[in-house]
Every structure is written in C-alpha cells, then in structure tokens.
C-alpha cells in the first residue's frame, strides 16, 4: 500500500538564474506532486558545506558547496505517494547526458555539476534535508 511521503527538492542556481523555477514547479504539479512549502533563498558556503556534509570525503565536495552557494535557490517540500522514488525518477541521472528523455535534468541540466535540481535520495535523508531548510 502506498503512503504519502515528503521529499526535498532544490532548484539549483543554474536553473534559477535561467528563470526555470516556475516551469520546473509546473512539471512537479503535472506529475501529481503537491508543493507544501517553498522559499527562494541564498545559502552561504558554510551552510552548503553543512547540507552536503554526507559528501565531505568526495573529490567534488568543494565544487558542489561553492556551486550551491553561488546564487539563489528554491527549496521545496514535495508530497505524494512514493515521493522520494518518484522525484528521483523525474529528476533523471546526475549527469544530464545520461538522463532519460522527459526528465528534468535531461531537459534543463547543463553539466554534471550544473544539473538544475537536487532531490533527497532516501526517506531518512528527506527528513534531515527538510529539517535543514524548514526548521522554523
């Protein structure tokens, strides 16, 4: 039996800079996602480092943090049945070149670094990531 899940989605700086946030939100809505909360923010490098701490030992960590903090982002809580998995499928592969047609990264991603969107990779991480951006 399916159950309603929440996941975090971030429209990254490259997509916000190209004014794609409204179009990307429409894609989510068309696929049955409910955007329960959203805000446009700019994170500092330190905040980006905290957010991506799970990747701290990876070679791309510094570039990832610098990129996320390079411009405004839109953070959203998405809700629907199987939200985490369905969002991952809708986003597509990390590298837009490898992403399937019809996915957000295939349509808007520029490169493996500037791939337009982030989505939580598990229910546990979704909770942590939502708390990170929406702890009031």
N, CA, C and O atoms as CSV, one atom per row, in Angstrom:
chain,resi,resn,atom,element,x,y,z
A,1,UNK,N,N,0.842,-1.195,0.000
A,1,UNK,CA,C,0.000,0.000,0.000
A,1,UNK,C,C,0.881,1.251,0.000
A,1,UNK,O,O,1.813,1.365,0.797
A,2,UNK,N,N,0.584,2.168,-0.883
A,2,UNK,CA,C,1.347,3.413,-0.963
A,2,UNK,C,C,1.004,4.306,0.213
A,2,UNK,O,O,-0.102,4.266,0.753
A,3,UNK,N,N,1.977,5.108,0.593
A,3,UNK,CA,C,1.680,6.103,1.611
A,3,UNK,C,C,2.311,7.425,1.216
A,3,UNK,O,O,3.348,7.473,0.556
A,4,UNK,N,N,1.663,8.484,1.635
A,4,UNK,CA,C,2.144,9.821,1.305
A,4,UNK,C,C,3.512,10.027,1.955
A,4,UNK,O,O,3.689,9.791,3.150
A,5,UNK,N,N,4.471,10.471,1.146
A,5,UNK,CA,C,5.809,10.775,1.631
A,5,UNK,C,C,6.117,12.234,1.322
A,5,UNK,O,O,5.470,12.875,0.494
A,6,UNK,N,N,7.124,12.725,2.020
A,6,UNK,CA,C,7.645,14.059,1.714
A,6,UNK,C,C,9.087,13.894,1.253
A,6,UNK,O,O,9.802,13.003,1.712
A,7,UNK,N,N,9.499,14.758,0.347
A,7,UNK,CA,C,10.881,14.794,-0.085
A,7,UNK,C,C,11.282,16.238,-0.297
A,7,UNK,O,O,10.433,17.109,-0.486
A,8,UNK,N,N,12.584,16.488,-0.264
A,8,UNK,CA,C,13.074,17.832,-0.506
A,8,UNK,C,C,13.533,17.933,-1.948
A,8,UNK,O,O,14.161,17.019,-2.482
A,9,UNK,N,N,13.213,19.051,-2.566
A,9,UNK,CA,C,13.722,19.352,-3.894
A,9,UNK,C,C,14.342,20.734,-3.856
A,9,UNK,O,O,13.806,21.656,-3.243
A,10,UNK,N,N,15.470,20.863,-4.515
A,10,UNK,CA,C,16.121,22.172,-4.642
A,10,UNK,C,C,16.273,22.480,-6.127
A,10,UNK,O,O,16.857,21.704,-6.883
A,11,UNK,N,N,15.740,23.621,-6.522
A,11,UNK,CA,C,16.019,24.128,-7.867
A,11,UNK,C,C,17.326,24.900,-7.720
A,11,UNK,O,O,17.385,25.917,-7.030
A,12,UNK,N,N,18.360,24.408,-8.370
A,12,UNK,CA,C,19.727,24.899,-8.165
A,12,UNK,C,C,19.984,26.236,-8.878
A,12,UNK,O,O,19.190,26.664,-9.715
A,13,UNK,N,N,21.113,26.891,-8.529
A,13,UNK,CA,C,21.394,28.226,-9.066
A,13,UNK,C,C,21.339,28.346,-10.588
A,13,UNK,O,O,20.859,29.355,-11.104
A,14,UNK,N,N,21.824,27.334,-11.316
A,14,UNK,CA,C,21.816,27.463,-12.786
A,14,UNK,C,C,20.392,27.570,-13.334
A,14,UNK,O,O,20.149,28.303,-14.292
A,15,UNK,N,N,19.454,26.841,-12.730
A,15,UNK,CA,C,18.058,26.868,-13.199
A,15,UNK,C,C,17.349,28.149,-12.754
A,15,UNK,O,O,16.557,28.712,-13.509
A,16,UNK,N,N,17.631,28.610,-11.532
A,16,UNK,CA,C,17.019,29.851,-11.039
A,16,UNK,C,C,17.519,31.024,-11.883
A,16,UNK,O,O,16.747,31.910,-12.250
A,17,UNK,N,N,18.814,31.017,-12.184
A,17,UNK,CA,C,19.430,32.074,-12.993
A,17,UNK,C,C,18.778,32.158,-14.381
A,17,UNK,O,O,18.658,33.242,-14.951
A,18,UNK,N,N,18.363,31.017,-14.913
A,18,UNK,CA,C,17.707,30.981,-16.233
A,18,UNK,C,C,16.187,31.106,-16.119
A,18,UNK,O,O,15.470,30.884,-17.094
A,19,UNK,N,N,15.699,31.461,-14.931
A,19,UNK,CA,C,14.256,31.659,-14.689
A,19,UNK,C,C,13.420,30.424,-15.021
A,19,UNK,O,O,12.339,30.532,-15.600
A,20,UNK,N,N,13.936,29.247,-14.647
A,20,UNK,CA,C,13.226,27.994,-14.930
A,20,UNK,C,C,12.404,27.513,-13.739
A,20,UNK,O,O,11.725,26.491,-13.839
A,21,UNK,N,N,12.450,28.229,-12.610
A,21,UNK,CA,C,11.787,27.717,-11.404
A,21,UNK,C,C,10.289,27.503,-11.593
A,21,UNK,O,O,9.752,26.488,-11.149
A,22,UNK,N,N,9.609,28.439,-12.242
A,22,UNK,CA,C,8.153,28.268,-12.446
A,22,UNK,C,C,7.866,27.047,-13.327
A,22,UNK,O,O,6.955,26.267,-13.049
A,23,UNK,N,N,8.651,26.899,-14.382
A,23,UNK,CA,C,8.456,25.771,-15.307
A,23,UNK,C,C,8.725,24.435,-14.599
A,23,UNK,O,O,7.987,23.469,-14.797
A,24,UNK,N,N,9.771,24.380,-13.783
A,24,UNK,CA,C,10.093,23.148,-13.058
A,24,UNK,C,C,8.986,22.828,-12.046
A,24,UNK,O,O,8.603,21.668,-11.894
A,25,UNK,N,N,8.475,23.849,-11.355
A,25,UNK,CA,C,7.372,23.622,-10.406
A,25,UNK,C,C,6.145,23.071,-11.128
A,25,UNK,O,O,5.450,22.203,-10.599
A,26,UNK,N,N,5.878,23.568,-12.324
A,26,UNK,CA,C,4.739,23.071,-13.114
A,26,UNK,C,C,4.916,21.590,-13.460
A,26,UNK,O,O,3.951,20.827,-13.449
A,27,UNK,N,N,6.149,21.190,-13.764
A,27,UNK,CA,C,6.427,19.776,-14.071
A,27,UNK,C,C,6.066,18.922,-12.858
A,27,UNK,O,O,5.414,17.887,-12.996
A,28,UNK,N,N,6.495,19.361,-11.654
A,28,UNK,CA,C,6.148,18.614,-10.443
A,28,UNK,C,C,4.636,18.512,-10.268
A,28,UNK,O,O,4.107,17.436,-9.986
A,29,UNK,N,N,3.950,19.629,-10.435
A,29,UNK,CA,C,2.486,19.636,-10.256
A,29,UNK,C,C,1.811,18.726,-11.277
A,29,UNK,O,O,0.880,17.991,-10.949
A,30,UNK,N,N,2.297,18.784,-12.528
A,30,UNK,CA,C,1.728,17.930,-13.588
A,30,UNK,C,C,1.911,16.445,-13.281
A,30,UNK,O,O,1.115,15.616,-13.720
A,31,UNK,N,N,2.956,16.112,-12.530
A,31,UNK,CA,C,3.237,14.710,-12.170
A,31,UNK,C,C,2.589,14.328,-10.837
A,31,UNK,O,O,2.879,13.265,-10.289
A,32,UNK,N,N,1.720,15.184,-10.318
A,32,UNK,CA,C,0.954,14.841,-9.124
A,32,UNK,C,C,1.606,15.188,-7.796
A,32,UNK,O,O,1.098,14.809,-6.741
A,33,UNK,N,N,2.728,15.906,-7.834
A,33,UNK,CA,C,3.351,16.338,-6.581
A,33,UNK,C,C,2.621,17.553,-6.039
A,33,UNK,O,O,2.185,18.422,-6.794
A,34,UNK,N,N,2.495,17.603,-4.729
A,34,UNK,CA,C,1.957,18.767,-4.046
A,34,UNK,C,C,3.155,19.493,-3.437
A,34,UNK,O,O,3.916,18.899,-2.674
A,35,UNK,N,N,3.325,20.762,-3.767
A,35,UNK,CA,C,4.404,21.556,-3.163
A,35,UNK,C,C,3.823,22.167,-1.898
A,35,UNK,O,O,3.050,23.124,-1.958
A,36,UNK,N,N,4.203,21.605,-0.739
A,36,UNK,CA,C,3.576,22.041,0.517
A,36,UNK,C,C,4.245,23.278,1.113
A,36,UNK,O,O,3.600,24.072,1.798
A,37,UNK,N,N,5.542,23.436,0.848
A,37,UNK,CA,C,6.262,24.642,1.292
A,37,UNK,C,C,7.338,24.928,0.273
A,37,UNK,O,O,7.894,24.017,-0.341
A,38,UNK,N,N,7.625,26.208,0.098
A,38,UNK,CA,C,8.722,26.586,-0.786
A,38,UNK,C,C,9.227,27.953,-0.387
A,38,UNK,O,O,8.490,28.779,0.151
A,39,UNK,N,N,10.504,28.174,-0.664
A,39,UNK,CA,C,11.066,29.507,-0.458
A,39,UNK,C,C,12.315,29.658,-1.313
A,39,UNK,O,O,13.043,28.702,-1.580
A,40,UNK,N,N,12.531,30.898,-1.728
A,40,UNK,CA,C,13.726,31.227,-2.512
A,40,UNK,C,C,14.717,31.838,-1.533
A,40,UNK,O,O,14.415,32.813,-0.845
A,41,UNK,N,N,15.913,31.245,-1.484
A,41,UNK,CA,C,16.918,31.683,-0.520
A,41,UNK,C,C,18.296,31.673,-1.174
A,41,UNK,O,O,18.473,31.147,-2.273
A,42,UNK,N,N,19.253,32.256,-0.490
A,42,UNK,CA,C,20.659,32.118,-0.884
A,42,UNK,C,C,21.372,31.542,0.327
A,42,UNK,O,O,21.294,32.098,1.423
A,43,UNK,N,N,22.068,30.428,0.132
A,43,UNK,CA,C,22.802,29.823,1.244
A,43,UNK,C,C,24.261,30.265,1.193
A,43,UNK,O,O,24.806,30.531,0.122
A,44,UNK,N,N,24.878,30.338,2.357
A,44,UNK,CA,C,26.303,30.657,2.439
A,44,UNK,C,C,27.101,29.395,2.123
A,44,UNK,O,O,26.553,28.293,2.100
A,45,UNK,N,N,28.382,29.566,1.883
A,45,UNK,CA,C,29.258,28.408,1.629
A,45,UNK,C,C,29.234,27.482,2.851
A,45,UNK,O,O,29.211,26.261,2.703
A,46,UNK,N,N,29.240,28.061,4.054
A,46,UNK,CA,C,29.216,27.263,5.289
A,46,UNK,C,C,27.928,26.434,5.372
A,46,UNK,O,O,27.967,25.257,5.728
A,47,UNK,N,N,26.794,27.050,5.043
A,47,UNK,CA,C,25.520,26.310,5.052
A,47,UNK,C,C,25.535,25.197,4.006
A,47,UNK,O,O,25.052,24.096,4.267
A,48,UNK,N,N,26.082,25.475,2.837
A,48,UNK,CA,C,26.183,24.455,1.787
A,48,UNK,C,C,27.069,23.293,2.262
A,48,UNK,O,O,26.768,22.128,2.002
A,49,UNK,N,N,28.158,23.625,2.959
A,49,UNK,CA,C,29.044,22.584,3.489
A,49,UNK,C,C,28.314,21.712,4.515
A,49,UNK,O,O,28.510,20.497,4.555
A,50,UNK,N,N,27.475,22.337,5.341
A,50,UNK,CA,C,26.693,21.565,6.319
A,50,UNK,C,C,25.685,20.679,5.593
A,50,UNK,O,O,25.518,19.508,5.931
A,51,UNK,N,N,25.018,21.247,4.597
A,51,UNK,CA,C,23.999,20.497,3.861
A,51,UNK,C,C,24.600,19.279,3.157
A,51,UNK,O,O,24.016,18.196,3.189
A,52,UNK,N,N,25.749,19.448,2.528
A,52,UNK,CA,C,26.376,18.378,1.748
A,52,UNK,C,C,27.416,17.590,2.553
A,52,UNK,O,O,28.248,16.893,1.971
A,53,UNK,N,N,27.375,17.696,3.882
A,53,UNK,CA,C,28.368,17.040,4.757
A,53,UNK,C,C,28.544,15.553,4.430
A,53,UNK,O,O,29.642,15.011,4.555
A,54,UNK,N,N,27.460,14.902,4.012
A,54,UNK,CA,C,27.496,13.477,3.657
A,54,UNK,C,C,28.514,13.204,2.526
A,54,UNK,O,O,29.016,12.088,2.396
A,55,UNK,N,N,28.808,14.231,1.717
A,55,UNK,CA,C,29.742,14.071,0.587
A,55,UNK,C,C,31.146,14.623,0.888
A,55,UNK,O,O,31.984,14.736,-0.007
A,56,UNK,N,N,31.381,14.960,2.146
A,56,UNK,CA,C,32.595,15.662,2.554
A,56,UNK,C,C,33.903,15.002,2.099
A,56,UNK,O,O,34.884,15.700,1.841
A,57,UNK,N,N,33.928,13.681,1.997
A,57,UNK,CA,C,35.171,12.988,1.625
A,57,UNK,C,C,35.321,12.828,0.115
A,57,UNK,O,O,36.345,12.334,-0.357
A,58,UNK,N,N,34.322,13.236,-0.633
A,58,UNK,CA,C,34.355,13.026,-2.084
A,58,UNK,C,C,35.096,14.175,-2.785
A,58,UNK,O,O,35.092,15.308,-2.303
A,59,UNK,N,N,35.728,13.872,-3.920
A,59,UNK,CA,C,36.541,14.896,-4.594
A,59,UNK,C,C,35.738,16.114,-5.079
A,59,UNK,O,O,36.293,17.204,-5.219
A,60,UNK,N,N,34.458,15.936,-5.329
A,60,UNK,CA,C,33.645,17.040,-5.854
A,60,UNK,C,C,33.027,17.926,-4.764
A,60,UNK,O,O,32.328,18.892,-5.071
A,61,UNK,N,N,33.285,17.595,-3.495
A,61,UNK,CA,C,32.633,18.275,-2.361
A,61,UNK,C,C,32.779,19.800,-2.397
A,61,UNK,O,O,31.783,20.516,-2.294
A,62,UNK,N,N,34.013,20.302,-2.542
A,62,UNK,CA,C,34.217,21.758,-2.516
A,62,UNK,C,C,33.499,22.461,-3.657
A,62,UNK,O,O,32.879,23.506,-3.459
A,63,UNK,N,N,33.586,21.884,-4.854
A,63,UNK,CA,C,32.906,22.484,-6.007
A,63,UNK,C,C,31.395,22.484,-5.809
A,63,UNK,O,O,30.715,23.454,-6.142
A,64,UNK,N,N,30.880,21.394,-5.266
A,64,UNK,CA,C,29.445,21.271,-5.009
A,64,UNK,C,C,28.975,22.365,-4.051
A,64,UNK,O,O,27.950,23.007,-4.286
A,65,UNK,N,N,29.726,22.572,-2.977
A,65,UNK,CA,C,29.360,23.588,-1.977
A,65,UNK,C,C,29.472,24.994,-2.554
A,65,UNK,O,O,28.611,25.841,-2.317
A,66,UNK,N,N,30.538,25.235,-3.313
A,66,UNK,CA,C,30.719,26.552,-3.935
A,66,UNK,C,C,29.566,26.833,-4.901
A,66,UNK,O,O,29.046,27.947,-4.957
A,67,UNK,N,N,29.179,25.814,-5.654
A,67,UNK,CA,C,28.103,25.976,-6.635
A,67,UNK,C,C,26.748,26.241,-5.962
A,67,UNK,O,O,26.028,27.156,-6.359
A,68,UNK,N,N,26.404,25.443,-4.944
A,68,UNK,CA,C,25.101,25.619,-4.293
A,68,UNK,C,C,24.982,27.009,-3.679
A,68,UNK,O,O,23.887,27.568,-3.614
A,69,UNK,N,N,26.096,27.567,-3.229
A,69,UNK,CA,C,26.075,28.882,-2.590
A,69,UNK,C,C,26.336,30.026,-3.578
A,69,UNK,O,O,26.476,31.178,-3.168
A,70,UNK,N,N,26.402,29.713,-4.872
A,70,UNK,CA,C,26.765,30.721,-5.885
A,70,UNK,C,C,25.627,31.635,-6.317
A,70,UNK,O,O,25.867,32.636,-6.992
A,71,UNK,N,N,24.405,31.313,-5.945
A,71,UNK,CA,C,23.268,32.136,-6.344
A,71,UNK,C,C,22.014,31.656,-5.656
A,71,UNK,O,O,22.041,30.664,-4.928
A,72,UNK,N,N,20.905,32.359,-5.882
A,72,UNK,CA,C,19.644,31.951,-5.240
A,72,UNK,C,C,19.216,30.536,-5.649
A,72,UNK,O,O,19.465,30.085,-6.767
A,73,UNK,N,N,18.574,29.865,-4.713
A,73,UNK,CA,C,18.000,28.538,-4.955
A,73,UNK,C,C,16.548,28.566,-4.488
A,73,UNK,O,O,16.155,29.431,-3.705
A,74,UNK,N,N,15.762,27.620,-4.972
A,74,UNK,CA,C,14.390,27.457,-4.492
A,74,UNK,C,C,14.323,26.094,-3.820
A,74,UNK,O,O,14.540,25.061,-4.453
A,75,UNK,N,N,14.014,26.110,-2.509
A,75,UNK,CA,C,13.863,24.848,-1.779
A,75,UNK,C,C,12.382,24.567,-1.605
A,75,UNK,O,O,11.600,25.467,-1.299
A,76,UNK,N,N,12.001,23.303,-1.804
A,76,UNK,CA,C,10.579,22.929,-1.759
A,76,UNK,C,C,10.405,21.609,-1.034
A,76,UNK,O,O,11.260,20.726,-1.104
A,77,UNK,N,N,9.297,21.490,-0.344
A,77,UNK,CA,C,8.870,20.196,0.181
A,77,UNK,C,C,7.820,19.671,-0.790
A,77,UNK,O,O,6.787,20.302,-1.010
A,78,UNK,N,N,8.100,18.514,-1.363
A,78,UNK,CA,C,7.172,17.862,-2.291
A,78,UNK,C,C,6.496,16.711,-1.560
A,78,UNK,O,O,7.114,16.027,-0.743
A,79,UNK,N,N,5.233,16.511,-1.862
A,79,UNK,CA,C,4.465,15.464,-1.191
A,79,UNK,C,C,3.647,14.677,-2.199
A,79,UNK,O,O,3.017,15.261,-3.081
A,80,UNK,N,N,3.653,13.379,-2.077
A,80,UNK,CA,C,2.783,12.471,-2.835
A,80,UNK,C,C,3.118,11.047,-2.437
A,80,UNK,O,O,4.047,10.826,-1.659
A,81,UNK,N,N,2.377,10.074,-2.956
A,81,UNK,CA,C,2.722,8.665,-2.745
A,81,UNK,C,C,4.117,8.411,-3.316
A,81,UNK,O,O,4.429,8.847,-4.425
A,82,UNK,N,N,4.951,7.706,-2.557
A,82,UNK,CA,C,6.298,7.346,-3.038
A,82,UNK,C,C,7.082,8.549,-3.561
A,82,UNK,O,O,7.754,8.460,-4.589
A,83,UNK,N,N,6.995,9.665,-2.854
A,83,UNK,CA,C,7.583,10.929,-3.319
A,83,UNK,C,C,9.089,10.835,-3.584
A,83,UNK,O,O,9.580,11.370,-4.578
A,84,UNK,N,N,9.820,10.155,-2.696
A,84,UNK,CA,C,11.280,10.114,-2.845
A,84,UNK,C,C,11.661,9.437,-4.164
A,84,UNK,O,O,12.410,10.002,-4.962
A,85,UNK,N,N,11.150,8.241,-4.385
A,85,UNK,CA,C,11.480,7.483,-5.590
A,85,UNK,C,C,10.967,8.182,-6.850
A,85,UNK,O,O,11.685,8.287,-7.844
A,86,UNK,N,N,9.730,8.655,-6.802
A,86,UNK,CA,C,9.164,9.292,-7.996
A,86,UNK,C,C,9.898,10.580,-8.345
A,86,UNK,O,O,10.061,10.903,-9.522
A,87,UNK,N,N,10.345,11.319,-7.327
A,87,UNK,CA,C,11.120,12.526,-7.592
A,87,UNK,C,C,12.464,12.166,-8.217
A,87,UNK,O,O,12.915,12.831,-9.149
A,88,UNK,N,N,13.108,11.111,-7.704
A,88,UNK,CA,C,14.402,10.689,-8.266
A,88,UNK,C,C,14.238,10.326,-9.752
A,88,UNK,O,O,15.068,10.684,-10.587
A,89,UNK,N,N,13.153,9.609,-10.055
A,89,UNK,CA,C,12.906,9.219,-11.449
A,89,UNK,C,C,12.639,10.436,-12.327
A,89,UNK,O,O,13.118,10.504,-13.460
A,90,UNK,N,N,11.883,11.390,-11.812
A,90,UNK,CA,C,11.544,12.583,-12.575
A,90,UNK,C,C,12.773,13.474,-12.800
A,90,UNK,O,O,12.898,14.115,-13.844
A,91,UNK,N,N,13.674,13.509,-11.818
A,91,UNK,CA,C,14.893,14.317,-11.965
A,91,UNK,C,C,15.796,13.750,-13.050
A,91,UNK,O,O,16.328,14.500,-13.869
A,92,UNK,N,N,15.972,12.444,-13.062
A,92,UNK,CA,C,16.873,11.814,-14.018
A,92,UNK,C,C,18.271,11.654,-13.452
A,92,UNK,O,O,18.549,12.082,-12.332
A,93,UNK,N,N,19.148,11.036,-14.229
A,93,UNK,CA,C,20.522,10.766,-13.807
A,93,UNK,C,C,21.258,12.056,-13.469
A,93,UNK,O,O,20.959,13.118,-14.016
A,94,UNK,N,N,22.231,11.951,-12.554
A,94,UNK,CA,C,23.005,13.110,-12.122
A,94,UNK,C,C,23.634,13.839,-13.309
A,94,UNK,O,O,23.617,15.068,-13.368
A,95,UNK,N,N,24.180,13.085,-14.239
A,95,UNK,CA,C,24.747,13.683,-15.448
A,95,UNK,C,C,23.639,13.807,-16.498
A,95,UNK,O,O,23.102,12.797,-16.954
A,96,UNK,N,N,23.294,15.045,-16.882
A,96,UNK,CA,C,22.207,15.236,-17.859
A,96,UNK,C,C,22.390,14.437,-19.149
A,96,UNK,O,O,21.407,14.051,-19.781
A,97,UNK,N,N,23.639,14.185,-19.543
A,97,UNK,CA,C,23.895,13.396,-20.761
A,97,UNK,C,C,23.367,11.976,-20.624
A,97,UNK,O,O,22.978,11.353,-21.611
A,98,UNK,N,N,23.356,11.461,-19.382
A,98,UNK,CA,C,22.897,10.089,-19.130
A,98,UNK,C,C,21.410,10.022,-18.758
A,98,UNK,O,O,20.839,8.936,-18.662
A,99,UNK,N,N,20.799,11.170,-18.553
A,99,UNK,CA,C,19.401,11.209,-18.107
A,99,UNK,C,C,18.457,10.835,-19.249
A,99,UNK,O,O,18.719,11.128,-20.416
A,100,UNK,N,N,17.357,10.184,-18.885
A,100,UNK,CA,C,16.363,9.778,-19.883
A,100,UNK,C,C,15.598,10.991,-20.393
A,100,UNK,O,O,15.455,11.994,-19.694
A,101,UNK,N,N,15.110,10.880,-21.621
A,101,UNK,CA,C,14.246,11.926,-22.187
A,101,UNK,C,C,13.043,12.122,-21.274
A,101,UNK,O,O,12.519,11.163,-20.707
A,102,UNK,N,N,12.619,13.351,-21.138
A,102,UNK,CA,C,11.451,13.643,-20.309
A,102,UNK,C,C,11.803,13.964,-18.861
A,102,UNK,O,O,10.939,14.403,-18.102
A,103,UNK,N,N,13.068,13.751,-18.460
A,103,UNK,CA,C,13.452,14.070,-17.084
A,103,UNK,C,C,13.890,15.540,-16.996
A,103,UNK,O,O,14.259,16.156,-17.996
A,104,UNK,N,N,13.837,16.070,-15.792
A,104,UNK,CA,C,14.184,17.484,-15.577
A,104,UNK,C,C,15.647,17.747,-15.940
A,104,UNK,O,O,15.960,18.754,-16.575
A,105,UNK,N,N,16.529,16.850,-15.541
A,105,UNK,CA,C,17.950,17.067,-15.839
A,105,UNK,C,C,18.248,16.964,-17.330
A,105,UNK,O,O,19.109,17.687,-17.834
A,106,UNK,N,N,17.555,16.083,-18.045
A,106,UNK,CA,C,17.750,15.973,-19.498
A,106,UNK,C,C,17.310,17.270,-20.169
A,106,UNK,O,O,17.967,17.770,-21.082
A,107,UNK,N,N,16.196,17.798,-19.703
A,107,UNK,CA,C,15.620,18.991,-20.319
A,107,UNK,C,C,16.405,20.258,-19.980
A,107,UNK,O,O,16.615,21.099,-20.854
A,108,UNK,N,N,16.842,20.410,-18.727
A,108,UNK,CA,C,17.410,21.683,-18.277
A,108,UNK,C,C,18.868,21.630,-17.838
A,108,UNK,O,O,19.536,22.663,-17.809
A,109,UNK,N,N,19.379,20.438,-17.493
A,109,UNK,CA,C,20.736,20.338,-16.967
A,109,UNK,C,C,21.772,20.772,-17.990
A,109,UNK,O,O,21.642,20.496,-19.183
A,110,UNK,N,N,22.805,21.456,-17.505
A,110,UNK,CA,C,23.881,21.942,-18.366
A,110,UNK,C,C,25.060,20.966,-18.323
A,110,UNK,O,O,25.683,20.674,-19.343
A,111,UNK,N,N,25.348,20.471,-17.115
A,111,UNK,CA,C,26.502,19.587,-16.918
A,111,UNK,C,C,26.254,18.750,-15.664
A,111,UNK,O,O,25.241,18.914,-14.985
A,112,UNK,N,N,27.187,17.860,-15.370
A,112,UNK,CA,C,27.054,17.031,-14.169
A,112,UNK,C,C,27.021,17.909,-12.915
A,112,UNK,O,O,26.364,17.563,-11.933
A,113,UNK,N,N,27.729,19.042,-12.946
A,113,UNK,CA,C,27.735,19.962,-11.806
A,113,UNK,C,C,26.496,20.856,-11.807
A,113,UNK,O,O,25.835,21.032,-10.783
A,114,UNK,N,N,26.198,21.414,-12.976
A,114,UNK,CA,C,25.046,22.317,-13.098
A,114,UNK,C,C,23.872,21.532,-13.679
A,114,UNK,O,O,23.477,21.722,-14.829
A,115,UNK,N,N,23.323,20.637,-12.839
A,115,UNK,CA,C,22.271,19.740,-13.324
A,115,UNK,C,C,20.873,20.185,-12.891
A,115,UNK,O,O,19.925,19.401,-12.930
A,116,UNK,N,N,20.754,21.448,-12.480
A,116,UNK,CA,C,19.481,22.154,-12.276
A,116,UNK,C,C,18.667,21.773,-11.046
A,116,UNK,O,O,17.870,22.583,-10.573
A,117,UNK,N,N,18.841,20.562,-10.511
A,117,UNK,CA,C,17.918,20.141,-9.453
A,117,UNK,C,C,18.565,19.136,-8.502
A,117,UNK,O,O,19.426,18.346,-8.889
A,118,UNK,N,N,18.125,19.194,-7.254
A,118,UNK,CA,C,18.540,18.212,-6.244
A,118,UNK,C,C,17.278,17.589,-5.670
A,118,UNK,O,O,16.250,18.253,-5.538
A,119,UNK,N,N,17.365,16.317,-5.333
A,119,UNK,CA,C,16.265,15.649,-4.646
A,119,UNK,C,C,16.812,14.669,-3.630
A,119,UNK,O,O,17.849,14.047,-3.857
A,120,UNK,N,N,16.131,14.530,-2.527
A,120,UNK,CA,C,16.558,13.591,-1.481
A,120,UNK,C,C,16.644,12.181,-2.049
A,120,UNK,O,O,15.859,11.799,-2.918
A,121,UNK,N,N,17.623,11.401,-1.540
A,121,UNK,CA,C,17.826,10.055,-2.073
A,121,UNK,C,C,17.235,8.953,-1.204
A,121,UNK,O,O,17.307,7.777,-1.560
A,122,UNK,N,N,16.646,9.327,-0.058
A,122,UNK,CA,C,16.005,8.330,0.808
A,122,UNK,C,C,15.006,9.050,1.716
A,122,UNK,O,O,15.050,10.271,1.859
A,123,UNK,N,N,14.113,8.280,2.321
A,123,UNK,CA,C,13.140,8.868,3.243
A,123,UNK,C,C,13.870,9.497,4.437
A,123,UNK,O,O,13.498,10.571,4.908
A,124,UNK,N,N,14.917,8.807,4.918
A,124,UNK,CA,C,15.678,9.326,6.064
A,124,UNK,C,C,16.356,10.656,5.717
A,124,UNK,O,O,16.291,11.616,6.484
A,125,UNK,N,N,17.009,10.695,4.544
A,125,UNK,CA,C,17.670,11.938,4.135
A,125,UNK,C,C,16.667,13.033,3.827
A,125,UNK,O,O,16.942,14.209,4.064
A,126,UNK,N,N,15.511,12.665,3.305
A,126,UNK,CA,C,14.473,13.668,3.038
A,126,UNK,C,C,14.104,14.387,4.334
A,126,UNK,O,O,13.989,15.612,4.361
A,127,UNK,N,N,13.922,13.623,5.398
A,127,UNK,CA,C,13.570,14.223,6.690
A,127,UNK,C,C,14.667,15.176,7.163
A,127,UNK,O,O,14.385,16.298,7.583
A,128,UNK,N,N,15.923,14.719,7.093
A,128,UNK,CA,C,17.055,15.564,7.502
A,128,UNK,C,C,17.141,16.828,6.650
A,128,UNK,O,O,17.349,17.925,7.168
A,129,UNK,N,N,16.979,16.660,5.338
A,129,UNK,CA,C,17.114,17.793,4.427
A,129,UNK,C,C,15.967,18.787,4.592
A,129,UNK,O,O,16.185,19.997,4.529
A,130,UNK,N,N,14.755,18.292,4.802
A,130,UNK,CA,C,13.609,19.177,5.052
A,130,UNK,C,C,13.849,19.961,6.339
A,130,UNK,O,O,13.633,21.172,6.385
A,131,UNK,N,N,14.298,19.264,7.384
A,131,UNK,CA,C,14.584,19.946,8.649
A,131,UNK,C,C,15.670,21.003,8.485
A,131,UNK,O,O,15.612,22.064,9.108
A,132,UNK,N,N,16.657,20.710,7.647
A,132,UNK,CA,C,17.759,21.648,7.429
A,132,UNK,C,C,17.245,22.989,6.906
A,132,UNK,O,O,17.674,24.045,7.370
A,133,UNK,N,N,16.330,22.945,5.943
A,133,UNK,CA,C,15.854,24.180,5.309
A,133,UNK,C,C,14.571,24.747,5.916
A,133,UNK,O,O,14.292,25.938,5.770
A,134,UNK,N,N,13.799,23.915,6.585
A,134,UNK,CA,C,12.488,24.373,7.063
A,134,UNK,C,C,12.319,24.250,8.566
A,134,UNK,O,O,11.191,24.123,9.043
A,135,UNK,N,N,13.414,24.284,9.335
A,135,UNK,CA,C,13.271,24.258,10.796
A,135,UNK,C,C,12.981,25.683,11.256
A,135,UNK,O,O,13.875,26.528,11.301
A,136,UNK,N,N,11.754,25.930,11.587
A,136,UNK,CA,C,11.340,27.304,11.954
A,136,UNK,C,C,11.540,27.516,13.428
A,136,UNK,O,O,11.255,28.599,13.939
